[in-house]
Amino acid sequence: PNEMDYDAYIKYADTAMPPESPLLFGLHPNAEIGYLTNSTEKLFFDILAMGGGGDGASGDDSSNAVREVMTSIQDRLP
């Protein structure tokens, strides 16, 4: 492409490039299911880890942090 700004490159990549799929990389179509499952499990493990495992004395701060992360994720979902 000719010289473009950042947003134009993003738009070009979204419109001109084929959508990614496991087949493009020589993988089985179900390979994406495993990848997405692992990514989701890691995300939720990390969120739960943020909550800590203390005795409850600091539970308010960690609960608020987890709640903020979950709210942020929900706001970004389609």
N, CA, C and O atoms as CSV, one atom per row, in Angstrom:
chain,resi,resn,atom,element,x,y,z
A,1,PRO,N,N,0.821,-1.209,0.000
A,1,PRO,CA,C,0.000,0.000,0.000
A,1,PRO,C,C,0.854,1.257,0.000
A,1,PRO,O,O,2.008,1.250,0.430
A,2,ASN,N,N,0.276,2.304,-0.479
A,2,ASN,CA,C,0.963,3.595,-0.467
A,2,ASN,C,C,1.111,4.084,0.960
A,2,ASN,O,O,0.662,3.433,1.903
A,3,GLU,N,N,1.746,5.237,1.109
A,3,GLU,CA,C,1.920,5.769,2.459
A,3,GLU,C,C,0.565,6.087,3.077
A,3,GLU,O,O,-0.265,6.781,2.489
A,4,MET,N,N,0.369,5.557,4.285
A,4,MET,CA,C,-0.885,5.759,5.008
A,4,MET,C,C,-0.558,6.003,6.477
A,4,MET,O,O,0.535,5.693,6.952
A,5,ASP,N,N,-1.521,6.557,7.171
A,5,ASP,CA,C,-1.342,6.703,8.608
A,5,ASP,C,C,-1.721,5.380,9.285
A,5,ASP,O,O,-2.163,4.438,8.628
A,6,TYR,N,N,-1.545,5.330,10.580
A,6,TYR,CA,C,-1.768,4.096,11.347
A,6,TYR,C,C,-3.175,3.555,11.149
A,6,TYR,O,O,-3.353,2.368,10.880
A,7,ASP,N,N,-4.177,4.420,11.281
A,7,ASP,CA,C,-5.570,3.988,11.143
A,7,ASP,C,C,-5.855,3.438,9.754
A,7,ASP,O,O,-6.630,2.492,9.609
A,8,ALA,N,N,-5.244,4.015,8.742
A,8,ALA,CA,C,-5.444,3.524,7.377
A,8,ALA,C,C,-4.836,2.136,7.202
A,8,ALA,O,O,-5.413,1.295,6.513
A,9,TYR,N,N,-3.674,1.882,7.817
A,9,TYR,CA,C,-3.076,0.552,7.756
A,9,TYR,C,C,-3.964,-0.479,8.445
A,9,TYR,O,O,-4.131,-1.591,7.944
A,10,ILE,N,N,-4.528,-0.115,9.584
A,10,ILE,CA,C,-5.429,-1.019,10.300
A,10,ILE,C,C,-6.638,-1.339,9.436
A,10,ILE,O,O,-7.033,-2.499,9.313
A,11,LYS,N,N,-7.220,-0.313,8.842
A,11,LYS,CA,C,-8.387,-0.517,7.989
A,11,LYS,C,C,-8.023,-1.394,6.784
A,11,LYS,O,O,-8.792,-2.276,6.401
A,12,TYR,N,N,-6.858,-1.150,6.196
A,12,TYR,CA,C,-6.399,-1.942,5.050
A,12,TYR,C,C,-6.242,-3.412,5.451
A,12,TYR,O,O,-6.685,-4.307,4.731
A,13,ALA,N,N,-5.612,-3.655,6.600
A,13,ALA,CA,C,-5.411,-5.033,7.047
A,13,ALA,C,C,-6.738,-5.720,7.322
A,13,ALA,O,O,-6.887,-6.909,7.042
A,14,ASP,N,N,-7.702,-4.989,7.868
A,14,ASP,CA,C,-9.006,-5.575,8.167
A,14,ASP,C,C,-9.802,-5.892,6.909
A,14,ASP,O,O,-10.563,-6.859,6.885
A,15,THR,N,N,-9.635,-5.089,5.864
A,15,THR,CA,C,-10.447,-5.276,4.662
A,15,THR,C,C,-9.753,-6.091,3.579
A,15,THR,O,O,-10.416,-6.846,2.868
A,16,ALA,N,N,-8.446,-5.959,3.434
A,16,ALA,CA,C,-7.741,-6.600,2.322
A,16,ALA,C,C,-7.201,-7.985,2.650
A,16,ALA,O,O,-6.990,-8.797,1.749
A,17,MET,N,N,-6.977,-8.260,3.917
A,17,MET,CA,C,-6.396,-9.544,4.304
A,17,MET,C,C,-7.501,-10.558,4.564
A,17,MET,O,O,-8.580,-10.194,5.029
A,18,PRO,N,N,-7.239,-11.832,4.266
A,18,PRO,CA,C,-8.257,-12.851,4.563
A,18,PRO,C,C,-8.384,-13.038,6.069
A,18,PRO,O,O,-7.415,-12.847,6.803
A,19,PRO,N,N,-9.567,-13.406,6.529
A,19,PRO,CA,C,-9.712,-13.637,7.970
A,19,PRO,C,C,-8.854,-14.819,8.398
A,19,PRO,O,O,-8.713,-15.795,7.662
A,20,GLU,N,N,-8.285,-14.722,9.589
A,20,GLU,CA,C,-7.438,-15.798,10.074
A,20,GLU,C,C,-8.284,-17.032,10.372
A,20,GLU,O,O,-9.394,-16.933,10.896
A,21,SER,N,N,-7.749,-18.167,10.034
A,21,SER,CA,C,-8.388,-19.430,10.386
A,21,SER,C,C,-7.297,-20.469,10.557
A,21,SER,O,O,-6.214,-20.322,9.991
A,22,PRO,N,N,-7.558,-21.512,11.324
A,22,PRO,CA,C,-6.537,-22.548,11.512
A,22,PRO,C,C,-6.074,-23.168,10.191
A,22,PRO,O,O,-4.910,-23.549,10.061
A,23,LEU,N,N,-6.970,-23.270,9.220
A,23,LEU,CA,C,-6.609,-23.872,7.942
A,23,LEU,C,C,-5.496,-23.104,7.237
A,23,LEU,O,O,-4.667,-23.711,6.558
A,24,LEU,N,N,-5.463,-21.783,7.386
A,24,LEU,CA,C,-4.412,-20.980,6.763
A,24,LEU,C,C,-3.030,-21.337,7.305
A,24,LEU,O,O,-2.020,-21.128,6.633
A,25,PHE,N,N,-2.991,-21.874,8.517
A,25,PHE,CA,C,-1.722,-22.227,9.146
A,25,PHE,C,C,-1.468,-23.731,9.117
A,25,PHE,O,O,-0.560,-24.228,9.784
A,26,GLY,N,N,-2.271,-24.447,8.343
A,26,GLY,CA,C,-2.098,-25.890,8.211
A,26,GLY,C,C,-2.586,-26.676,9.412
A,26,GLY,O,O,-2.150,-27.805,9.638
A,27,LEU,N,N,-3.475,-26.097,10.173
A,27,LEU,CA,C,-3.994,-26.757,11.371
A,27,LEU,C,C,-5.394,-27.296,11.129
A,27,LEU,O,O,-6.072,-26.900,10.181
A,28,HIS,N,N,-5.813,-28.193,11.987
A,28,HIS,CA,C,-7.166,-28.737,11.938
A,28,HIS,C,C,-8.150,-27.631,12.323
A,28,HIS,O,O,-7.819,-26.784,13.153
A,29,PRO,N,N,-9.357,-27.620,11.737
A,29,PRO,CA,C,-10.322,-26.564,12.075
A,29,PRO,C,C,-10.639,-26.466,13.571
A,29,PRO,O,O,-10.966,-25.385,14.061
A,30,ASN,N,N,-10.545,-27.572,14.291
A,30,ASN,CA,C,-10.848,-27.537,15.726
A,30,ASN,C,C,-9.696,-26.997,16.569
A,30,ASN,O,O,-9.845,-26.836,17.780
A,31,ALA,N,N,-8.559,-26.717,15.953
A,31,ALA,CA,C,-7.417,-26.203,16.713
A,31,ALA,C,C,-7.747,-24.878,17.388
A,31,ALA,O,O,-7.242,-24.582,18.471
A,32,GLU,N,N,-8.580,-24.097,16.757
A,32,GLU,CA,C,-8.947,-22.800,17.323
A,32,GLU,C,C,-9.751,-22.973,18.609
A,32,GLU,O,O,-9.645,-22.151,19.519
A,33,ILE,N,N,-10.543,-24.021,18.690
A,33,ILE,CA,C,-11.341,-24.264,19.892
A,33,ILE,C,C,-10.427,-24.458,21.090
A,33,ILE,O,O,-10.665,-23.884,22.153
A,34,GLY,N,N,-9.388,-25.261,20.928
A,34,GLY,CA,C,-8.447,-25.486,22.023
A,34,GLY,C,C,-7.725,-24.221,22.423
A,34,GLY,O,O,-7.537,-23.949,23.609
A,35,TYR,N,N,-7.320,-23.446,21.431
A,35,TYR,CA,C,-6.622,-22.182,21.720
A,35,TYR,C,C,-7.534,-21.230,22.502
A,35,TYR,O,O,-7.119,-20.654,23.509
A,36,LEU,N,N,-8.764,-21.068,22.041
A,36,LEU,CA,C,-9.686,-20.150,22.713
A,36,LEU,C,C,-10.039,-20.637,24.115
A,36,LEU,O,O,-10.173,-19.831,25.035
A,37,THR,N,N,-10.188,-21.949,24.283
A,37,THR,CA,C,-10.474,-22.504,25.604
A,37,THR,C,C,-9.320,-22.236,26.557
A,37,THR,O,O,-9.539,-21.800,27.687
A,38,ASN,N,N,-8.093,-22.491,26.114
A,38,ASN,CA,C,-6.921,-22.241,26.961
A,38,ASN,C,C,-6.778,-20.768,27.305
A,38,ASN,O,O,-6.450,-20.427,28.441
A,39,SER,N,N,-7.019,-19.897,26.343
A,39,SER,CA,C,-6.912,-18.451,26.587
A,39,SER,C,C,-7.944,-17.995,27.610
A,39,SER,O,O,-7.640,-17.190,28.490
A,40,THR,N,N,-9.161,-18.510,27.493
A,40,THR,CA,C,-10.228,-18.131,28.414
A,40,THR,C,C,-9.927,-18.630,29.822
A,40,THR,O,O,-10.119,-17.905,30.798
A,41,GLU,N,N,-9.453,-19.873,29.925
A,41,GLU,CA,C,-9.111,-20.415,31.246
A,41,GLU,C,C,-8.013,-19.587,31.900
A,41,GLU,O,O,-8.080,-19.296,33.095
A,42,LYS,N,N,-7.008,-19.207,31.124
A,42,LYS,CA,C,-5.916,-18.401,31.679
A,42,LYS,C,C,-6.419,-17.031,32.117
A,42,LYS,O,O,-6.025,-16.533,33.172
A,43,LEU,N,N,-7.282,-16.423,31.318
A,43,LEU,CA,C,-7.836,-15.114,31.666
A,43,LEU,C,C,-8.564,-15.181,33.006
A,43,LEU,O,O,-8.324,-14.358,33.890
A,44,PHE,N,N,-9.452,-16.161,33.154
A,44,PHE,CA,C,-10.222,-16.241,34.388
A,44,PHE,C,C,-9.356,-16.663,35.578
A,44,PHE,O,O,-9.609,-16.229,36.702
A,45,PHE,N,N,-8.340,-17.500,35.350
A,45,PHE,CA,C,-7.418,-17.832,36.429
A,45,PHE,C,C,-6.694,-16.575,36.904
A,45,PHE,O,O,-6.554,-16.352,38.107
A,46,ASP,N,N,-6.237,-15.757,35.962
A,46,ASP,CA,C,-5.532,-14.522,36.319
A,46,ASP,C,C,-6.445,-13.561,37.076
A,46,ASP,O,O,-6.013,-12.908,38.026
A,47,ILE,N,N,-7.695,-13.475,36.660
A,47,ILE,CA,C,-8.642,-12.594,37.359
A,47,ILE,C,C,-8.868,-13.097,38.786
A,47,ILE,O,O,-8.880,-12.311,39.734
A,48,LEU,N,N,-9.047,-14.412,38.930
A,48,LEU,CA,C,-9.240,-14.960,40.274
A,48,LEU,C,C,-7.987,-14.781,41.127
A,48,LEU,O,O,-8.086,-14.539,42.330
A,49,ALA,N,N,-6.823,-14.898,40.522
A,49,ALA,CA,C,-5.577,-14.716,41.256
A,49,ALA,C,C,-5.447,-13.283,41.768
A,49,ALA,O,O,-4.846,-13.045,42.816
A,50,MET,N,N,-6.008,-12.336,41.029
A,50,MET,CA,C,-5.973,-10.940,41.480
A,50,MET,C,C,-6.732,-10.780,42.786
A,50,MET,O,O,-6.399,-9.924,43.606
A,51,GLY,N,N,-7.753,-11.607,42.979
A,51,GLY,CA,C,-8.561,-11.528,44.183
A,51,GLY,C,C,-7.815,-11.984,45.413
A,51,GLY,O,O,-8.240,-11.702,46.533
A,52,GLY,N,N,-6.712,-12.684,45.229
A,52,GLY,CA,C,-5.912,-13.135,46.359
A,52,GLY,C,C,-6.583,-14.260,47.106
A,52,GLY,O,O,-7.653,-14.735,46.724
A,53,GLY,N,N,-5.949,-14.671,48.160
A,53,GLY,CA,C,-6.489,-15.743,48.975
A,53,GLY,C,C,-6.303,-15.424,50.434
A,53,GLY,O,O,-6.082,-16.324,51.245
A,54,GLY,N,N,-6.389,-14.165,50.781
A,54,GLY,CA,C,-6.123,-13.725,52.151
A,54,GLY,C,C,-7.205,-14.132,53.119
A,54,GLY,O,O,-8.106,-14.900,52.785
A,55,ASP,N,N,-7.103,-13.607,54.320
A,55,ASP,CA,C,-8.027,-13.964,55.395
A,55,ASP,C,C,-9.283,-13.110,55.394
A,55,ASP,O,O,-10.096,-13.213,56.313
A,56,GLY,N,N,-9.453,-12.292,54.408
A,56,GLY,CA,C,-10.653,-11.473,54.322
A,56,GLY,C,C,-10.449,-10.053,54.790
A,56,GLY,O,O,-11.289,-9.193,54.528
A,57,ALA,N,N,-9.352,-9.785,55.477
A,57,ALA,CA,C,-9.110,-8.438,55.985
A,57,ALA,C,C,-8.930,-7.451,54.844
A,57,ALA,O,O,-9.343,-6.296,54.944
A,58,SER,N,N,-8.316,-7.905,53.765
A,58,SER,CA,C,-8.114,-7.005,52.630
A,58,SER,C,C,-9.050,-7.370,51.486
A,58,SER,O,O,-8.820,-6.967,50.346
A,59,GLY,N,N,-10.079,-8.111,51.769
A,59,GLY,CA,C,-10.997,-8.594,50.744
A,59,GLY,C,C,-11.678,-7.494,49.967
A,59,GLY,O,O,-11.971,-7.664,48.783
A,60,ASP,N,N,-11.937,-6.362,50.612
A,60,ASP,CA,C,-12.634,-5.296,49.916
A,60,ASP,C,C,-11.833,-4.764,48.746
A,60,ASP,O,O,-12.380,-4.563,47.662
A,61,ASP,N,N,-10.540,-4.532,48.948
A,61,ASP,CA,C,-9.699,-3.998,47.878
A,61,ASP,C,C,-9.589,-4.974,46.719
A,61,ASP,O,O,-9.736,-4.587,45.560
A,62,SER,N,N,-9.330,-6.245,47.029
A,62,SER,CA,C,-9.173,-7.220,45.952
A,62,SER,C,C,-10.507,-7.492,45.266
A,62,SER,O,O,-10.546,-7.692,44.052
A,63,SER,N,N,-11.588,-7.502,46.019
A,63,SER,CA,C,-12.906,-7.710,45.408
A,63,SER,C,C,-13.237,-6.571,44.451
A,63,SER,O,O,-13.793,-6.792,43.375
A,64,ASN,N,N,-12.894,-5.369,44.848
A,64,ASN,CA,C,-13.133,-4.224,43.971
A,64,ASN,C,C,-12.282,-4.306,42.722
A,64,ASN,O,O,-12.746,-3.965,41.634
A,65,ALA,N,N,-11.031,-4.756,42.859
A,65,ALA,CA,C,-10.148,-4.875,41.697
A,65,ALA,C,C,-10.695,-5.911,40.721
A,65,ALA,O,O,-10.719,-5.679,39.512
A,66,VAL,N,N,-11.130,-7.042,41.243
A,66,VAL,CA,C,-11.701,-8.087,40.381
A,66,VAL,C,C,-12.982,-7.582,39.729
A,66,VAL,O,O,-13.205,-7.811,38.540
A,67,ARG,N,N,-13.818,-6.903,40.494
A,67,ARG,CA,C,-15.074,-6.372,39.950
A,67,ARG,C,C,-14.798,-5.374,38.828
A,67,ARG,O,O,-15.490,-5.379,37.810
A,68,GLU,N,N,-13.790,-4.517,39.007
A,68,GLU,CA,C,-13.443,-3.541,37.976
A,68,GLU,C,C,-12.956,-4.228,36.702
A,68,GLU,O,O,-13.311,-3.818,35.597
A,69,VAL,N,N,-12.144,-5.270,36.859
A,69,VAL,CA,C,-11.658,-6.004,35.686
A,69,VAL,C,C,-12.823,-6.669,34.962
A,69,VAL,O,O,-12.917,-6.591,33.738
A,70,MET,N,N,-13.698,-7.314,35.700
A,70,MET,CA,C,-14.847,-7.990,35.075
A,70,MET,C,C,-15.765,-6.983,34.378
A,70,MET,O,O,-16.262,-7.255,33.286
A,71,THR,N,N,-15.988,-5.841,34.993
A,71,THR,CA,C,-16.817,-4.803,34.366
A,71,THR,C,C,-16.170,-4.308,33.080
A,71,THR,O,O,-16.850,-4.101,32.075
A,72,SER,N,N,-14.853,-4.118,33.115
A,72,SER,CA,C,-14.135,-3.670,31.927
A,72,SER,C,C,-14.244,-4.687,30.800
A,72,SER,O,O,-14.454,-4.319,29.645
A,73,ILE,N,N,-14.102,-5.964,31.134
A,73,ILE,CA,C,-14.220,-7.016,30.113
A,73,ILE,C,C,-15.628,-7.043,29.541
A,73,ILE,O,O,-15.803,-7.138,28.327
A,74,GLN,N,N,-16.627,-6.962,30.400
A,74,GLN,CA,C,-18.015,-6.985,29.919
A,74,GLN,C,C,-18.332,-5.782,29.035
A,74,GLN,O,O,-19.091,-5.904,28.074
A,75,ASP,N,N,-17.762,-4.631,29.349
A,75,ASP,CA,C,-17.997,-3.440,28.539
A,75,ASP,C,C,-17.422,-3.576,27.136
A,75,ASP,O,O,-17.935,-2.975,26.192
A,76,ARG,N,N,-16.358,-4.365,26.996
A,76,ARG,CA,C,-15.708,-4.517,25.694
A,76,ARG,C,C,-16.282,-5.657,24.865
A,76,ARG,O,O,-15.949,-5.791,23.687
A,77,LEU,N,N,-17.138,-6.476,25.462
A,77,LEU,CA,C,-17.725,-7.580,24.706
A,77,LEU,C,C,-18.757,-7.060,23.718
A,77,LEU,O,O,-19.444,-6.074,23.987
A,78,PRO,N,N,-18.863,-7.732,22.565
A,78,PRO,CA,C,-19.857,-7.284,21.573
A,78,PRO,C,C,-21.271,-7.578,22.030
A,78,PRO,O,O,-22.226,-7.268,21.318
